[in-house]
Each structure stands twice: as C-alpha cells, then as structure tokens.
Amino acid sequence: MHNETHATPCKHLGLFYNLTRMVLLFVGAGGWLFLVPAFAQSAEPPNTRTGRILGTVVDFSDDPVPDAAVVLQGPAGNRLAAVTKEDGSFAFPSVTPGIVYQTTVTAEGFAEWSSPVTVEPGQEKTLADIKLRIIAVQRAVTVSYSGKEVAAQEFKAEEQQRILRFIPNTYVTYELHPEPLTSRMKFQMAYKSLTNPVFFGRTAAWAGVQQAVDTPAQWRQEGKGYGKRLGAGFADATTEGLIGNAILPSLLHQDPRYFYQGNGTGKSRALHAILAAFICKGDNGETQPNYSTWGGSLISSSIALSYYPSSDRNAQHVFKNFGVGMGLHVVGGLVQEFILAKFTSKGKH
C-alpha cells in the first residue's frame, strides 16, 4: 500500500516534465520560424532596393510636350527608356540605386535636354524644370522668279510714263537693271507710239516746218504740197519706227529703249547719251553695236526713195537722211538724260 502511494507522485512529475519539454520545443521552433525571415531580411544588402524617377517635360511656355523620348543612360550599357504621355509626364518605376544616370530628353522641333541623376534605395525622385527650348527651324523657301513677269510689270510702268503728264515717254527705262523686252512688247510699244495723238501732232508740225522752208522744193507751197510732206512724214516715221524699234530689235535681240544713267559726272552722262545712238544693250544684257537704229534709219531712207521727188532719189539723199536721223538720236539721248527725266512722271509697278 505504501509503495503504490509513493509511485503515483513520481508518475505525475514525469508527465509534467514531458509536457514542459514539449512546450519549450514548440516555443523554440516557433521562435526560429520568426527569427530566420527577419534575420534574412536584415541581412539583405541595402543597395538592392530599387528607386523610382518621375518627371514632366514642358516647353518654355509651360505647355506639355507629349511623345518626347526620355532615356536614362548608365554605365556598362545600363539603359532605361520611356516616352512622355499627353500631359508630358513619364516614370521609371525600377531604377537601380547608387548609379549615376545621364538623363536625356529629345523631341522633334526642340533642343536636347540633358542632366545627371542618382537615386537612393527606395527613393522616389521627381525631376523638375525639364523645359525644352524650341529650335529656330530654317525653312528652305523656293522663290520662283519669272523674268517675263517682271518685264511685263516694268513695261506696264513705262507705258504710263508721261512728259508734263500728257506726252508719252515710253522709249526710256529708269530701272537700274531692267528685264529685256519680249518681241511682242517691242511691237506693242511701237504700235502705241505710232498711233498716239501726240505722234500725229508732231508729224503734222514737222510737215509745217518743211512747208515753211519749202523742202523739198518740187512739192511747192500749196495745200497739195503740205499733204505730200505730211504723207511723207508719216511714212518716214512709221517705217523707221517699225523697223528700228520693233522688227530689227526682235530679229537681232536688241533693246530699243534708252537706258537712263542719272548719276555720275556730267561728262560721263553726256558720253553715255551720245553713244546710245551707236551702242545698245542686247536682250542678253551685253553691250553691242546698235544695228537696229542704224538699220532702221538706212532702210526707211531707202524706202523713202519711192515717194520722194526724183531729184532726191539717190544714194546721197539716203546717207543724208541717215546722218540727220543719227544726229536726232544723239540729241534725243542728251535730252532724255539731262532734261526729260525732270518732267517725266514715272510709272509704278
């Protein structure tokens, strides 16, 4: 009986030790389960945590720049790229910390923007003041130059030139570098010159002078004689005007106009005016002998042999008229250079 009573407390004590040991084992095991991840986390290198880079690209008016290319260029080929959204924003969510990246922003029509950037582990960095400067774009503009259109404008202005506002003065150009006339313009100028009322008045007045001095004498002083002189004057002026100012200039590509100098010494201007009867400009801009004026005077004088009195139908009369005609051209050039320019209203084009 005594032995059974002593064995019961020992049995309970052993059971208590076993339970205690099991509790300690469970507690120890649970502690390790919590300590190992925490230790592993604390043992993780701090530079493996990525950073984040944000930003917004705008122009100097603070307007967003969409579709801009943003590049983070690091060492050893470490490169990240993004494109800005409609509001100009961009984001790099996973950026390796501790690395110096060269940030470059490019967009069409803007100058490139560049700046270095570095993030710390877990840091979110916002790039401010990314403003792109607009590039001054040089556009190539093709200007279509038409010499004929310019010549037409100059010709229109010359048609409006008037001495004392009513006498046409078309056969002179005041342009420094005028465009050459087309053949059509040369004939149009001759036609208008020969059909202008001033032309008829001038021819009638010259016939009156010849009537007064009785030249040629065979036509005498009667009304019939004046009519012959008037008809001969129209024929002379028409043939010389058409041949010397339209036909030959078109065939020989010469300019029938007087080129006003207007500057320089009086001597140089006078020489220019005198030589205009003997030297002209070609349609190519080169100086050449004035065959048009010479030919116009000679041919018209030769044609005149058919209607002048028989006593004037000889070579002497032809060259006499040629000399008079050339003299009148010289005088006309001097008058244009020194006098008429002051009284001529210039047309505008």
KEKE-3310 file (N, C-alpha, C; in steps of 0.2 Angstrom, whole numbers, plus 5000, padded with zeros to 4 digits):
npx = (5004:5010:5020:5013:5007:5018:5023:5013:5015:5027:5025:5016:5025:5034:5026:5023:5036:5038:5028:5032:5044:5040:5032:5042:5050:5041:5039:5052:5054:5044:5049:5061:5055:5050:5062:5071:5067:5066:5080:5085:5080:5085:5098:5099:5107:5108:5108:5100:5087:5076:5074:5064:5060:5052:5044:5040:5039:5040:5038:5045:5034:5028:5019:5014:5025:5021:5025:5039:5056:5063:5078:5087:5104:5115:5131:5141:5131:5119:5103:5088:5072:5059:5043:5035:5019:5002:5001:5014:5021:5032:5038:5050:5049:5057:5073:5090:5098:5111:5118:5125:5115:5114:5102:5093:5083:5073:5065:5055:5058:5063:5077:5089:5089:5098:5104:5112:5107:5104:5098:5093:5092:5075:5071:5060:5062:5058:5060:5062:5059:5061:5063:5060:5069:5063:5069:5076:5069:5076:5069:5068:5065:5058:5059:5050:5056:5052:5057:5050:5038:5042:5047:5035:5029:5037:5036:5023:5024:5032:5024:5015:5023:5024:5028:5026:5014:5006:5012:5018:5032:5039:5050:5061:5070:5070:5075:5087:5092:5085:5073:5074:5064:5051:5048:5035:5032:5040:5034:5022:5025:5030:5018:5009:5016:5016:5003:4998:4990:4999:5009:5004:5002:5015:5021:5013:5016:5030:5029:5023:5034:5043:5036:5036:5050:5050:5054:5054:5058:5051:5038:5032:5022:5009:4993:4992:5005:5009:5001:5008:5020:5016:5011:5023:5030:5023:5025:5039:5042:5034:5039:5053:5050:5044:5053:5066:5063:5055:5055:5069:5075:5068:5072:5086:5088:5089:5088:5077:5076:5081:5093:5092:5105:5108:5116:5133:5147:5144:5150:5152:5139:5134:5142:5138:5124:5127:5133:5123:5116:5124:5128:5120:5110:5110:5097:5102:5109:5121:5133:5132:5135:5123:5114:5101:5095:5104:5100:5086:5086:5093:5086:5073:5076:5079:5068:5060:5064:5055:5044:5048:5053:5060:5072:5078:5080:5092:5108:5115:5105:5100:5110:5111:5099:5101:5112:5106:5096:5103:5109:5098:5095:5106:5104:5092:5095:5103:5094:5085:5093:5097:5086:5072:5070:5067:5054:5046:5034:5035:5030:5023:5026)
npy = (4994:5006:5007:5009:5022:5030:5029:5035:5050:5051:5047:5057:5068:5065:5066:5079:5085:5080:5087:5100:5100:5098:5109:5119:5115:5117:5131:5136:5131:5139:5152:5151:5151:5164:5171:5168:5173:5186:5189:5186:5196:5207:5205:5207:5215:5233:5240:5234:5238:5245:5262:5276:5286:5301:5313:5328:5334:5350:5364:5381:5389:5382:5373:5356:5343:5331:5313:5314:5308:5300:5295:5286:5284:5273:5266:5254:5249:5250:5254:5264:5268:5279:5286:5301:5305:5312:5323:5326:5319:5306:5290:5280:5266:5256:5259:5256:5259:5271:5272:5283:5290:5297:5308:5310:5320:5321:5329:5331:5346:5353:5358:5347:5341:5338:5330:5324:5311:5303:5290:5285:5270:5264:5277:5290:5300:5316:5324:5340:5356:5352:5359:5361:5369:5378:5374:5386:5384:5383:5386:5381:5391:5391:5402:5407:5414:5424:5430:5436:5440:5450:5458:5462:5469:5480:5485:5489:5499:5508:5511:5520:5532:5549:5565:5580:5576:5572:5569:5555:5545:5533:5526:5525:5519:5519:5510:5502:5489:5483:5471:5462:5466:5457:5451:5453:5464:5473:5476:5480:5492:5500:5500:5507:5519:5524:5526:5536:5551:5562:5558:5560:5574:5579:5575:5582:5595:5595:5593:5605:5614:5610:5614:5627:5630:5626:5613:5596:5606:5604:5601:5612:5626:5625:5618:5605:5602:5603:5592:5581:5582:5580:5566:5560:5562:5554:5542:5541:5541:5530:5519:5519:5519:5506:5497:5500:5500:5489:5478:5475:5475:5464:5454:5454:5453:5465:5479:5492:5503:5518:5519:5526:5535:5544:5547:5550:5560:5575:5574:5560:5556:5563:5557:5544:5546:5551:5540:5531:5531:5523:5512:5499:5489:5471:5458:5449:5456:5461:5473:5480:5484:5496:5490:5490:5503:5509:5502:5504:5517:5518:5509:5514:5527:5522:5516:5528:5533:5529:5538:5551:5566:5564:5570:5568:5555:5546:5539:5549:5556:5546:5543:5556:5558:5547:5552:5564:5557:5550:5560:5566:5556:5556:5569:5567:5557:5565:5574:5566:5562:5573:5582:5578:5568:5575:5580:5570:5559:5545:5529:5516:5500)
npz = (5000:5004:4994:4982:4984:4984:4971:4963:4964:4958:4945:4940:4941:4931:4920:4920:4917:4904:4897:4899:4892:4879:4877:4877:4866:4856:4857:4855:4842:4835:4838:4830:4818:4816:4818:4808:4795:4798:4801:4789:4781:4787:4784:4770:4757:4757:4745:4735:4734:4724:4716:4711:4697:4692:4682:4672:4656:4648:4638:4635:4637:4647:4642:4640:4633:4623:4618:4619:4620:4633:4641:4651:4654:4659:4667:4658:4648:4655:4653:4652:4645:4640:4635:4635:4641:4635:4644:4646:4655:4663:4669:4678:4685:4692:4696:4697:4712:4717:4706:4694:4682:4666:4661:4647:4636:4622:4608:4594:4585:4596:4606:4613:4630:4644:4659:4674:4686:4701:4712:4728:4738:4737:4735:4729:4716:4709:4694:4691:4682:4668:4654:4637:4624:4610:4594:4582:4567:4551:4536:4520:4507:4491:4479:4465:4451:4438:4424:4413:4419:4427:4417:4411:4421:4422:4409:4409:4418:4411:4400:4406:4408:4407:4399:4406:4410:4399:4387:4379:4385:4382:4377:4386:4400:4417:4426:4436:4433:4421:4415:4399:4385:4378:4361:4357:4366:4361:4348:4352:4359:4349:4341:4349:4351:4338:4335:4344:4348:4350:4342:4329:4330:4331:4319:4310:4313:4310:4296:4293:4296:4286:4275:4277:4275:4262:4258:4252:4237:4225:4229:4232:4239:4241:4247:4242:4242:4255:4260:4253:4260:4273:4271:4267:4279:4289:4283:4283:4298:4302:4295:4300:4313:4315:4309:4315:4329:4332:4322:4318:4331:4337:4328:4330:4343:4351:4362:4361:4369:4378:4390:4405:4414:4424:4435:4441:4434:4424:4412:4410:4409:4398:4388:4389:4384:4371:4365:4365:4353:4345:4352:4360:4371:4372:4372:4380:4389:4386:4380:4363:4346:4339:4329:4326:4326:4317:4305:4305:4302:4289:4281:4281:4275:4262:4258:4257:4245:4235:4236:4237:4228:4211:4210:4223:4223:4226:4231:4239:4245:4253:4263:4268:4274:4283:4291:4297:4304:4313:4320:4326:4335:4343:4349:4355:4365:4373:4377:4384:4395:4402:4403:4400:4410:4422:4420:4418:4423:4432:4430:4441:4447)
capx = (5000:5014:5023:5008:5006:5024:5024:5009:5018:5033:5022:5014:5030:5037:5022:5024:5042:5037:5024:5036:5049:5037:5031:5048:5052:5036:5041:5059:5053:5041:5054:5066:5052:5050:5068:5075:5065:5068:5087:5087:5078:5090:5105:5099:5111:5103:5108:5096:5081:5076:5071:5059:5061:5047:5045:5036:5043:5036:5042:5046:5028:5025:5014:5017:5027:5020:5029:5046:5060:5067:5082:5092:5109:5120:5137:5141:5125:5113:5099:5081:5069:5052:5040:5031:5012:4999:5002:5021:5024:5035:5040:5054:5047:5063:5079:5095:5101:5118:5121:5124:5112:5113:5096:5092:5076:5073:5058:5055:5057:5066:5084:5090:5089:5102:5106:5114:5103:5105:5093:5095:5087:5068:5069:5056:5064:5055:5064:5059:5062:5063:5060:5064:5069:5062:5074:5074:5070:5077:5065:5071:5059:5059:5056:5050:5057:5050:5059:5044:5033:5045:5047:5028:5027:5041:5034:5017:5026:5035:5018:5012:5027:5022:5031:5021:5008:5002:5016:5021:5039:5039:5056:5066:5069:5073:5077:5095:5094:5078:5072:5073:5058:5049:5046:5028:5032:5043:5029:5016:5027:5030:5011:5006:5020:5014:4995:4996:4988:5005:5013:5001:5003:5022:5022:5010:5020:5036:5027:5023:5041:5046:5032:5038:5056:5050:5058:5058:5055:5047:5031:5029:5019:5001:4990:4994:5012:5009:4999:5013:5025:5013:5011:5030:5032:5020:5029:5046:5041:5031:5044:5058:5048:5043:5059:5071:5061:5052:5057:5076:5076:5066:5077:5093:5088:5092:5083:5076:5075:5086:5094:5094:5110:5106:5122:5140:5149:5140:5154:5151:5132:5134:5145:5133:5119:5129:5134:5117:5114:5128:5129:5114:5111:5106:5092:5106:5112:5128:5133:5134:5133:5116:5112:5093:5095:5107:5096:5080:5087:5095:5080:5067:5078:5079:5061:5058:5066:5050:5039:5051:5054:5065:5079:5080:5081:5099:5112:5117:5099:5099:5115:5110:5094:5104:5116:5101:5092:5108:5110:5092:5095:5111:5101:5086:5098:5105:5088:5082:5097:5098:5080:5065:5069:5064:5047:5043:5030:5037:5025:5024:5025)
capy = (5000:5012:5008:5012:5029:5034:5029:5040:5057:5051:5047:5064:5073:5064:5068:5086:5086:5079:5092:5106:5100:5098:5116:5123:5114:5121:5139:5137:5131:5145:5157:5151:5152:5171:5175:5167:5178:5193:5189:5186:5202:5212:5203:5208:5221:5239:5243:5230:5240:5250:5268:5277:5293:5304:5320:5331:5338:5355:5369:5387:5392:5378:5368:5349:5340:5323:5309:5316:5302:5301:5290:5285:5280:5272:5263:5247:5248:5250:5259:5264:5272:5280:5291:5306:5305:5318:5328:5327:5315:5300:5287:5275:5263:5252:5261:5254:5265:5271:5273:5290:5290:5303:5309:5314:5321:5324:5329:5334:5353:5355:5356:5342:5342:5333:5331:5318:5309:5297:5289:5281:5264:5265:5284:5292:5307:5319:5328:5346:5360:5349:5363:5361:5375:5377:5376:5390:5380:5387:5383:5382:5394:5392:5408:5406:5421:5424:5437:5438:5443:5456:5463:5464:5474:5486:5488:5492:5506:5513:5514:5526:5537:5555:5571:5585:5572:5570:5567:5548:5545:5526:5523:5526:5515:5522:5504:5501:5483:5481:5465:5463:5466:5452:5453:5456:5470:5478:5478:5484:5498:5503:5502:5513:5525:5527:5528:5540:5558:5566:5557:5564:5581:5580:5574:5587:5601:5594:5594:5613:5617:5608:5618:5634:5631:5623:5606:5598:5612:5601:5600:5619:5629:5624:5613:5599:5601:5601:5585:5577:5582:5576:5559:5558:5562:5548:5536:5540:5539:5523:5514:5519:5516:5499:5493:5502:5499:5483:5472:5473:5473:5457:5449:5454:5453:5471:5483:5499:5509:5522:5517:5532:5534:5548:5548:5551:5567:5577:5572:5553:5556:5565:5552:5539:5548:5551:5533:5527:5530:5519:5506:5497:5483:5466:5455:5445:5461:5463:5479:5478:5489:5497:5489:5491:5510:5511:5498:5507:5524:5517:5506:5519:5531:5519:5516:5534:5535:5528:5543:5557:5568:5561:5573:5566:5548:5544:5537:5555:5558:5541:5544:5562:5557:5543:5556:5568:5553:5548:5566:5567:5551:5559:5574:5564:5554:5570:5577:5561:5561:5579:5587:5575:5565:5580:5582:5564:5556:5538:5524:5512:5493)
capz = (5000:5004:4988:4977:4986:4983:4964:4960:4963:4953:4938:4938:4940:4924:4914:4919:4913:4897:4894:4899:4887:4873:4876:4876:4859:4851:4858:4852:4835:4833:4838:4824:4811:4815:4818:4802:4789:4800:4800:4782:4778:4789:4781:4763:4755:4757:4738:4731:4734:4718:4717:4706:4695:4689:4679:4667:4651:4646:4634:4639:4639:4652:4639:4640:4627:4623:4614:4620:4622:4639:4641:4657:4651:4665:4664:4656:4644:4659:4649:4653:4640:4641:4631:4638:4639:4633:4649:4646:4661:4662:4675:4678:4692:4695:4694:4702:4716:4718:4699:4690:4676:4662:4658:4640:4634:4615:4605:4587:4585:4602:4608:4618:4637:4647:4666:4678:4691:4705:4717:4734:4738:4739:4735:4723:4714:4704:4690:4690:4677:4662:4649:4631:4620:4603:4589:4576:4561:4545:4531:4513:4503:4484:4476:4458:4448:4431:4420:4409:4423:4429:4411:4410:4426:4420:4403:4410:4421:4405:4396:4409:4408:4403:4400:4408:4411:4393:4381:4381:4385:4383:4375:4391:4406:4423:4430:4435:4429:4418:4411:4392:4382:4373:4354:4357:4369:4356:4343:4356:4361:4343:4339:4353:4349:4331:4335:4349:4345:4350:4336:4323:4330:4330:4312:4307:4315:4306:4289:4293:4296:4279:4271:4278:4271:4255:4257:4245:4233:4220:4231:4232:4245:4241:4251:4240:4244:4263:4260:4252:4265:4279:4270:4268:4286:4292:4280:4286:4305:4303:4293:4304:4320:4315:4308:4320:4336:4333:4318:4319:4338:4338:4325:4332:4350:4354:4366:4358:4374:4381:4397:4408:4418:4430:4441:4439:4431:4418:4406:4409:4407:4391:4384:4389:4380:4364:4362:4365:4346:4342:4356:4363:4375:4369:4376:4385:4394:4384:4375:4356:4341:4339:4322:4325:4325:4310:4300:4304:4298:4282:4277:4280:4270:4256:4256:4255:4238:4231:4236:4237:4221:4208:4212:4229:4223:4225:4237:4243:4249:4258:4268:4271:4279:4289:4295:4300:4309:4319:4324:4330:4340:4348:4353:4359:4371:4378:4380:4389:4400:4406:4403:4401:4416:4427:4419:4416:4428:4432:4431:4446:4446)
cpx = (5004:5018:5019:5007:5012:5025:5019:5012:5023:5030:5019:5019:5034:5033:5023:5031:5042:5033:5028:5041:5046:5035:5037:5051:5048:5038:5047:5058:5050:5045:5059:5062:5051:5057:5072:5073:5067:5076:5089:5086:5083:5097:5105:5103:5106:5103:5104:5089:5080:5073:5066:5060:5055:5048:5040:5040:5038:5041:5042:5040:5024:5019:5018:5019:5026:5025:5037:5050:5064:5071:5087:5098:5114:5126:5136:5134:5119:5109:5092:5078:5062:5050:5035:5023:5009:5000:5010:5024:5027:5037:5045:5053:5053:5069:5084:5098:5108:5122:5120:5121:5112:5106:5096:5085:5076:5066:5059:5054:5060:5073:5084:5091:5093:5104:5107:5109:5105:5100:5095:5090:5080:5066:5065:5058:5060:5059:5060:5062:5065:5059:5064:5063:5068:5067:5072:5075:5071:5073:5067:5065:5061:5055:5056:5051:5056:5052:5054:5039:5035:5045:5040:5027:5031:5038:5027:5018:5028:5029:5015:5016:5025:5026:5026:5014:5003:5006:5019:5029:5041:5046:5062:5065:5073:5076:5084:5096:5087:5079:5072:5066:5057:5048:5039:5028:5035:5038:5024:5018:5027:5023:5008:5010:5017:5007:4993:4995:4994:5009:5011:5002:5010:5023:5019:5014:5027:5035:5026:5029:5044:5042:5034:5045:5056:5054:5053:5054:5050:5039:5028:5026:5012:4999:4992:5001:5013:5006:5004:5019:5022:5013:5018:5032:5030:5024:5036:5046:5039:5036:5050:5056:5047:5049:5065:5069:5057:5054:5064:5077:5074:5070:5084:5094:5091:5086:5083:5076:5081:5087:5097:5099:5109:5111:5128:5141:5144:5144:5152:5143:5131:5137:5141:5127:5121:5130:5128:5114:5118:5130:5123:5115:5107:5101:5096:5110:5119:5127:5135:5132:5126:5114:5105:5092:5098:5102:5090:5081:5089:5089:5075:5069:5078:5072:5058:5059:5060:5044:5042:5052:5060:5072:5082:5081:5088:5102:5114:5111:5098:5104:5114:5105:5096:5108:5111:5098:5097:5109:5104:5092:5100:5107:5095:5089:5100:5099:5085:5086:5097:5091:5074:5064:5066:5057:5043:5040:5032:5031:5027:5022:5026)
cpy = (5006:5013:5011:5019:5033:5034:5034:5047:5057:5051:5054:5069:5071:5066:5076:5088:5085:5084:5098:5106:5101:5106:5120:5121:5117:5129:5140:5136:5137:5151:5157:5153:5160:5174:5174:5172:5185:5194:5190:5192:5207:5211:5205:5215:5227:5241:5239:5233:5246:5257:5270:5285:5295:5310:5322:5335:5343:5360:5376:5391:5387:5373:5361:5347:5333:5320:5311:5309:5304:5295:5291:5281:5279:5268:5256:5245:5248:5256:5258:5269:5273:5285:5295:5305:5311:5324:5329:5323:5309:5297:5281:5271:5259:5254:5259:5260:5265:5272:5280:5289:5297:5303:5313:5314:5324:5324:5333:5342:5357:5354:5351:5344:5337:5335:5324:5317:5303:5296:5284:5275:5266:5273:5285:5299:5309:5324:5334:5351:5357:5353:5363:5367:5374:5379:5381:5386:5384:5383:5385:5385:5394:5397:5407:5413:5420:5431:5440:5442:5450:5461:5466:5470:5481:5489:5492:5499:5511:5515:5520:5532:5543:5561:5576:5582:5570:5568:5560:5549:5537:5523:5525:5522:5518:5516:5503:5494:5480:5474:5466:5462:5460:5455:5456:5463:5475:5481:5482:5491:5503:5505:5508:5519:5528:5528:5533:5547:5562:5565:5560:5571:5583:5580:5580:5594:5601:5595:5602:5616:5616:5613:5625:5635:5628:5618:5600:5603:5610:5601:5607:5620:5628:5619:5606:5597:5599:5594:5580:5576:5579:5569:5556:5557:5556:5542:5535:5538:5532:5518:5514:5517:5509:5495:5494:5500:5492:5477:5470:5471:5466:5452:5448:5454:5459:5475:5490:5505:5512:5521:5523:5531:5538:5550:5548:5559:5568:5574:5564:5552:5558:5560:5546:5540:5548:5544:5529:5526:5525:5512:5505:5491:5477:5463:5451:5450:5463:5469:5477:5484:5490:5496:5490:5498:5512:5508:5502:5514:5523:5514:5510:5524:5529:5518:5522:5536:5534:5533:5550:5559:5565:5564:5571:5558:5545:5542:5543:5556:5553:5542:5551:5561:5552:5547:5561:5564:5551:5554:5567:5562:5553:5564:5572:5560:5559:5574:5573:5561:5567:5583:5583:5571:5569:5581:5576:5560:5548:5534:5519:5504:5489)
cpz = (5000:4998:4983:4978:4984:4975:4960:4959:4958:4946:4936:4937:4933:4919:4914:4916:4906:4893:4894:4893:4880:4871:4874:4869:4854:4851:4854:4844:4832:4833:4832:4818:4810:4814:4811:4796:4791:4799:4793:4779:4780:4786:4774:4762:4754:4750:4733:4730:4729:4720:4711:4704:4691:4686:4674:4662:4648:4641:4638:4640:4644:4649:4639:4633:4627:4618:4614:4622:4628:4640:4647:4655:4657:4662:4662:4652:4648:4656:4650:4648:4642:4636:4635:4636:4636:4637:4650:4652:4659:4669:4674:4685:4695:4692:4700:4705:4716:4711:4696:4683:4672:4659:4652:4638:4627:4612:4598:4588:4591:4603:4613:4625:4640:4655:4669:4684:4694:4710:4722:4734:4741:4738:4728:4722:4708:4700:4688:4685:4671:4656:4643:4627:4613:4599:4584:4570:4555:4539:4524:4509:4496:4481:4468:4455:4440:4428:4416:4413:4425:4423:4410:4414:4424:4414:4404:4413:4415:4401:4399:4410:4404:4404:4401:4408:4405:4387:4383:4380:4387:4382:4379:4397:4411:4428:4430:4432:4426:4415:4404:4390:4378:4366:4354:4361:4365:4351:4346:4357:4354:4340:4343:4352:4343:4330:4340:4346:4345:4344:4330:4324:4329:4322:4308:4307:4311:4299:4288:4292:4289:4274:4271:4274:4264:4254:4257:4241:4228:4222:4232:4239:4245:4246:4249:4242:4251:4264:4259:4257:4271:4277:4270:4275:4290:4289:4283:4293:4306:4301:4298:4311:4320:4314:4313:4327:4337:4329:4319:4326:4340:4335:4327:4339:4354:4358:4363:4363:4376:4388:4401:4414:4425:4435:4437:4436:4425:4412:4404:4407:4400:4386:4383:4384:4372:4361:4362:4358:4342:4345:4360:4368:4372:4374:4382:4390:4392:4380:4368:4352:4340:4331:4321:4323:4318:4305:4299:4300:4291:4278:4276:4275:4263:4253:4254:4248:4233:4231:4236:4229:4218:4209:4218:4229:4221:4232:4242:4248:4255:4264:4271:4276:4285:4294:4300:4306:4315:4323:4328:4336:4346:4353:4357:4365:4376:4381:4386:4395:4405:4407:4405:4407:4422:4426:4417:4423:4427:4434:4437:4444:4452)
residu = (MET:HIS:ASN:GLU:THR:HIS:ALA:THR:PRO:CYS:LYS:HIS:LEU:GLY:LEU:PHE:TYR:ASN:LEU:THR:ARG:MET:VAL:LEU:LEU:PHE:VAL:GLY:ALA:GLY:GLY:TRP:LEU:PHE:LEU:VAL:PRO:ALA:PHE:ALA:GLN:SER:ALA:GLU:PRO:PRO:ASN:THR:ARG:THR:GLY:ARG:ILE:LEU:GLY:THR:VAL:VAL:ASP:PHE:SER:ASP:ASP:PRO:VAL:PRO:ASP:ALA:ALA:VAL:VAL:LEU:GLN:GLY:PRO:ALA:GLY:ASN:ARG:LEU:ALA:ALA:VAL:THR:LYS:GLU:ASP:GLY:SER:PHE:ALA:PHE:PRO:SER:VAL:THR:PRO:GLY:ILE:VAL:TYR:GLN:THR:THR:VAL:THR:ALA:GLU:GLY:PHE:ALA:GLU:TRP:SER:SER:PRO:VAL:THR:VAL:GLU:PRO:GLY:GLN:GLU:LYS:THR:LEU:ALA:ASP:ILE:LYS:LEU:ARG:ILE:ILE:ALA:VAL:GLN:ARG:ALA:VAL:THR:VAL:SER:TYR:SER:GLY:LYS:GLU:VAL:ALA:ALA:GLN:GLU:PHE:LYS:ALA:GLU:GLU:GLN:GLN:ARG:ILE:LEU:ARG:PHE:ILE:PRO:ASN:THR:TYR:VAL:THR:TYR:GLU:LEU:HIS:PRO:GLU:PRO:LEU:THR:SER:ARG:MET:LYS:PHE:GLN:MET:ALA:TYR:LYS:SER:LEU:THR:ASN:PRO:VAL:PHE:PHE:GLY:ARG:THR:ALA:ALA:TRP:ALA:GLY:VAL:GLN:GLN:ALA:VAL:ASP:THR:PRO:ALA:GLN:TRP:ARG:GLN:GLU:GLY:LYS:GLY:TYR:GLY:LYS:ARG:LEU:GLY:ALA:GLY:PHE:ALA:ASP:ALA:THR:THR:GLU:GLY:LEU:ILE:GLY:ASN:ALA:ILE:LEU:PRO:SER:LEU:LEU:HIS:GLN:ASP:PRO:ARG:TYR:PHE:TYR:GLN:GLY:ASN:GLY:THR:GLY:LYS:SER:ARG:ALA:LEU:HIS:ALA:ILE:LEU:ALA:ALA:PHE:ILE:CYS:LYS:GLY:ASP:ASN:GLY:GLU:THR:GLN:PRO:ASN:TYR:SER:THR:TRP:GLY:GLY:SER:LEU:ILE:SER:SER:SER:ILE:ALA:LEU:SER:TYR:TYR:PRO:SER:SER:ASP:ARG:ASN:ALA:GLN:HIS:VAL:PHE:LYS:ASN:PHE:GLY:VAL:GLY:MET:GLY:LEU:HIS:VAL:VAL:GLY:GLY:LEU:VAL:GLN:GLU:PHE:ILE:LEU:ALA:LYS:PHE:THR:SER:LYS:GLY:LYS:HIS)
# end
